Amino acid sequence: MTLPFEHILEMIQGSDPAIRSSATIEQSQIQPASVDCTLGDRAYRVVSSFLPRKGETIAELLKTRTLYDFALGGDSVLEPHVPYIVPLRENFKLPAGVMGKSNPKSSIGRIDVFVRLLTDHTSQYDVIPEGYDGPLYAEIIPQSFLIRVHAGLTMNQVRFYRRQAAQLSIGDYRELQSRHGILFNHEGELVPAEDMESRAGGLLLRSDLSLREVIGYRAKSNATEVIDLSKIAAYEPEEFFEPIPRPKNGELVLEPKSFYLLATKERVAFPPDYAGEIDAYDPSSGEMRSHYAGFFDPGWGYSEDGSVRGTLAVLEVRAHDVPFRLTDGQIICTMKYEEMASAPKSLYGTGVKSNYYGQKLKLAKFFKDPK
């Protein structure tokens, strides 16, 4: 089960902390069901991505795989399609029975940046094994844009488990629908429980190519301006993205090497005792990757008084190696709900400030609202 805010705080403030840092861990880093990690003060431009074998440390691998390294100052720019490794300020000393998993922050995924967590001796990205004691590293690969970063910047978040929760069945989802209301149509009306569909433990969500004049955005391939990740609402969207008008034939051909922001037809909500994640890859849904930053905190799209009736899931989509036809209403991803060990007192969007609570189809927080 996923550990909430209060447990994470104990892991930071205990006499033998499980979550440690070379700097002060700010309260703002602690989310309802995760902790934000921060970049250290040095970056390593490596020859390729890599994963350590059992017995290998990232520090050892950096000695042989680094082309050059540099201090992360206020003017440090990372180039597209180039892999960088950055040691994080945080390091973990997890107790027995506790494991972790990392995801990029929503704003990072929406500008087409791969951010994956590396740990010593672990041949998997984004996984912190049970009882792990050691440093953390972020692999950062911008895909579409030049980005400016600095030490202390947050690009990923980690959530913790005491044990992996069992996958929910369609019966479980329908029960949650009747008890809390977790799935709504685009008008905010509850989807009938009998119309809900599940696959591989997740709710099926569908693409929206018809409900608004602009159904998505496509990253421009010729953007030359640098996105400074410390700035909010600083950039004109049209310098980086082109809007995709509603297609007359209800279909969109996804081109390889292009990055798209699209939305689901459905609105989703997470009651206080549940968090969630979108599967990045779902081979049965087509030749595409549907999401980078897949974690949803308790409280997303939810309110006790019913004033917020679900929130769109905005997806970061890439076709694989061939053009792929996406049609209106096609299954585009699976949303998996995870039971919390207990409900956090502070929820996403209400107790914790959010850039995307109750969102429409929205670009990352670095951009001004489209005109």
NORPE-V761276 format. One record per residue. N is the residue number from 1. PHI is phi in radians with two decimals (NA if undefined). Layout:
# NORPE-V761276
n = (N | N)
phi = (PHI | PHI)
This chain:
# NORPE-V761276
n = (1 | 2 | 3 | 4 | 5 | 6 | 7 | 8 | 9 | 10 | 11 | 12 | 13 | 14 | 15 | 16 | 17 | 18 | 19 | 20 | 21 | 22 | 23 | 24 | 25 | 26 | 27 | 28 | 29 | 30 | 31 | 32 | 33 | 34 | 35 | 36 | 37 | 38 | 39 | 40 | 41 | 42 | 43 | 44 | 45 | 46 | 47 | 48 | 49 | 50 | 51 | 52 | 53 | 54 | 55 | 56 | 57 | 58 | 59 | 60 | 61 | 62 | 63 | 64 | 65 | 66 | 67 | 68 | 69 | 70 | 71 | 72 | 73 | 74 | 75 | 76 | 77 | 78 | 79 | 80 | 81 | 82 | 83 | 84 | 85 | 86 | 87 | 88 | 89 | 90 | 91 | 92 | 93 | 94 | 95 | 96 | 97 | 98 | 99 | 100 | 101 | 102 | 103 | 104 | 105 | 106 | 107 | 108 | 109 | 110 | 111 | 112 | 113 | 114 | 115 | 116 | 117 | 118 | 119 | 120 | 121 | 122 | 123 | 124 | 125 | 126 | 127 | 128 | 129 | 130 | 131 | 132 | 133 | 134 | 135 | 136 | 137 | 138 | 139 | 140 | 141 | 142 | 143 | 144 | 145 | 146 | 147 | 148 | 149 | 150 | 151 | 152 | 153 | 154 | 155 | 156 | 157 | 158 | 159 | 160 | 161 | 162 | 163 | 164 | 165 | 166 | 167 | 168 | 169 | 170 | 171 | 172 | 173 | 174 | 175 | 176 | 177 | 178 | 179 | 180 | 181 | 182 | 183 | 184 | 185 | 186 | 187 | 188 | 189 | 190 | 191 | 192 | 193 | 194 | 195 | 196 | 197 | 198 | 199 | 200 | 201 | 202 | 203 | 204 | 205 | 206 | 207 | 208 | 209 | 210 | 211 | 212 | 213 | 214 | 215 | 216 | 217 | 218 | 219 | 220 | 221 | 222 | 223 | 224 | 225 | 226 | 227 | 228 | 229 | 230 | 231 | 232 | 233 | 234 | 235 | 236 | 237 | 238 | 239 | 240 | 241 | 242 | 243 | 244 | 245 | 246 | 247 | 248 | 249 | 250 | 251 | 252 | 253 | 254 | 255 | 256 | 257 | 258 | 259 | 260 | 261 | 262 | 263 | 264 | 265 | 266 | 267 | 268 | 269 | 270 | 271 | 272 | 273 | 274 | 275 | 276 | 277 | 278 | 279 | 280 | 281 | 282 | 283 | 284 | 285 | 286 | 287 | 288 | 289 | 290 | 291 | 292 | 293 | 294 | 295 | 296 | 297 | 298 | 299 | 300 | 301 | 302 | 303 | 304 | 305 | 306 | 307 | 308 | 309 | 310 | 311 | 312 | 313 | 314 | 315 | 316 | 317 | 318 | 319 | 320 | 321 | 322 | 323 | 324 | 325 | 326 | 327 | 328 | 329 | 330 | 331 | 332 | 333 | 334 | 335 | 336 | 337 | 338 | 339 | 340 | 341 | 342 | 343 | 344 | 345 | 346 | 347 | 348 | 349 | 350 | 351 | 352 | 353 | 354 | 355 | 356 | 357 | 358 | 359 | 360 | 361 | 362 | 363 | 364 | 365 | 366 | 367 | 368 | 369 | 370 | 371)
phi = (NA | -1.37 | -1.51 | -1.55 | -0.77 | -1.10 | -1.20 | -1.11 | -1.07 | -1.11 | -1.18 | -1.54 | -1.74 | -1.16 | -1.13 | -2.19 | -1.02 | -1.48 | -2.04 | -2.18 | -2.68 | -1.36 | -2.25 | -1.22 | -1.46 | -1.35 | -1.02 | -1.14 | -1.34 | -1.65 | -1.67 | -0.94 | -2.48 | -2.83 | -2.18 | -1.38 | -1.67 | -2.22 | -1.23 | -1.36 | -1.77 | -2.54 | -2.14 | -2.13 | -1.49 | -1.80 | -1.30 | -2.87 | -1.14 | -2.77 | -2.23 | -1.33 | -1.46 | -1.00 | 1.65 | -1.70 | -1.87 | -1.14 | -1.04 | -1.15 | -1.16 | -1.12 | -1.12 | -1.88 | -1.97 | -1.63 | -1.42 | -2.84 | -2.31 | -2.74 | -1.27 | -1.52 | -1.69 | -1.22 | -1.99 | -1.37 | -1.99 | -1.81 | -1.64 | -1.11 | 1.12 | -2.14 | -1.50 | -2.20 | -2.00 | -2.19 | -1.07 | -1.55 | -1.18 | -1.44 | -2.47 | -2.06 | -2.34 | -1.31 | -1.27 | -1.00 | 1.58 | -1.99 | -2.24 | -2.39 | -2.53 | -1.94 | -2.42 | -1.12 | -1.22 | -0.97 | -1.12 | -1.30 | -1.07 | -1.32 | -1.94 | 1.12 | -2.06 | -1.34 | -2.28 | -2.26 | -1.53 | -2.08 | -2.29 | -1.06 | 1.13 | -2.10 | -1.60 | -2.47 | -1.31 | 1.17 | -2.00 | -1.94 | -1.12 | -0.95 | 1.30 | -1.04 | -2.29 | 2.91 | -1.39 | -2.19 | -2.37 | -1.89 | -1.60 | -2.12 | -2.33 | -1.09 | -1.90 | -1.98 | -2.26 | -1.25 | -2.23 | -1.87 | -2.24 | -2.65 | -1.03 | 1.60 | -1.22 | -1.74 | -2.21 | -2.51 | -2.37 | -2.17 | -1.99 | -2.18 | -2.28 | -1.51 | -2.77 | -1.24 | -1.24 | -1.17 | -1.12 | -1.40 | -1.61 | -1.07 | -1.10 | -1.10 | -1.13 | -1.19 | -1.17 | -1.09 | -1.09 | -1.29 | -1.47 | -2.08 | 1.42 | -2.09 | -2.34 | -2.24 | -1.43 | -1.15 | -1.61 | 1.48 | -1.64 | -1.03 | -1.27 | -0.96 | -0.98 | -1.24 | -1.58 | -1.26 | -2.22 | -2.33 | -2.64 | 0.93 | 1.44 | -2.23 | -1.28 | -1.47 | -2.06 | -2.10 | -1.31 | -1.93 | -2.10 | -2.44 | -1.58 | -2.55 | -1.13 | -1.87 | -1.69 | 3.05 | -2.39 | -2.10 | -1.16 | -1.35 | -1.49 | -2.02 | -1.16 | -2.01 | -1.31 | -1.54 | -1.62 | -1.47 | -1.31 | -1.62 | -1.83 | -1.99 | 0.88 | -1.82 | -2.11 | -1.33 | -0.98 | -1.18 | -1.31 | -2.17 | -2.28 | -1.97 | -1.22 | -1.86 | -1.21 | -1.01 | -1.28 | -1.19 | -1.66 | 1.26 | -2.50 | -2.38 | -1.60 | -1.43 | -1.61 | -0.99 | 1.23 | -1.83 | -1.98 | -2.19 | -1.92 | -2.25 | -2.26 | -1.50 | -1.18 | -1.46 | -1.87 | -2.03 | -2.40 | -2.11 | -1.14 | -1.00 | -1.74 | -2.46 | -2.07 | -2.80 | -2.68 | -1.63 | -1.14 | -1.17 | -2.06 | -2.43 | -0.96 | -1.30 | -1.63 | 2.24 | -1.47 | -2.76 | -1.76 | -1.73 | -2.84 | -1.85 | -1.76 | -1.76 | -1.72 | -2.18 | -1.33 | -0.97 | 1.77 | -1.05 | 1.18 | -2.18 | -2.57 | -1.07 | -1.54 | 1.38 | -1.25 | -1.91 | -2.03 | 1.45 | -2.35 | -1.04 | -1.63 | -1.62 | -1.93 | -1.75 | -1.98 | -2.38 | -1.28 | -1.42 | -1.71 | -2.33 | -1.02 | -2.35 | -1.47 | -1.81 | -1.98 | -1.08 | 1.46 | -1.25 | -1.05 | -2.09 | -2.89 | -2.05 | -1.83 | -1.75 | -1.59 | -2.13 | -1.30 | -1.42 | -1.11 | -2.81 | -1.30 | -1.22 | -1.25 | -1.89 | -1.87 | -1.06 | 1.51 | -2.02 | -1.37 | -2.08 | -1.05 | -2.44 | -1.54 | -2.22 | -1.16 | 1.17 | -1.16 | -1.71 | -1.22 | -2.27 | -1.28 | -1.08 | -1.11 | -1.30 | -1.86 | -1.20 | -1.15 | -1.01 | -1.36)
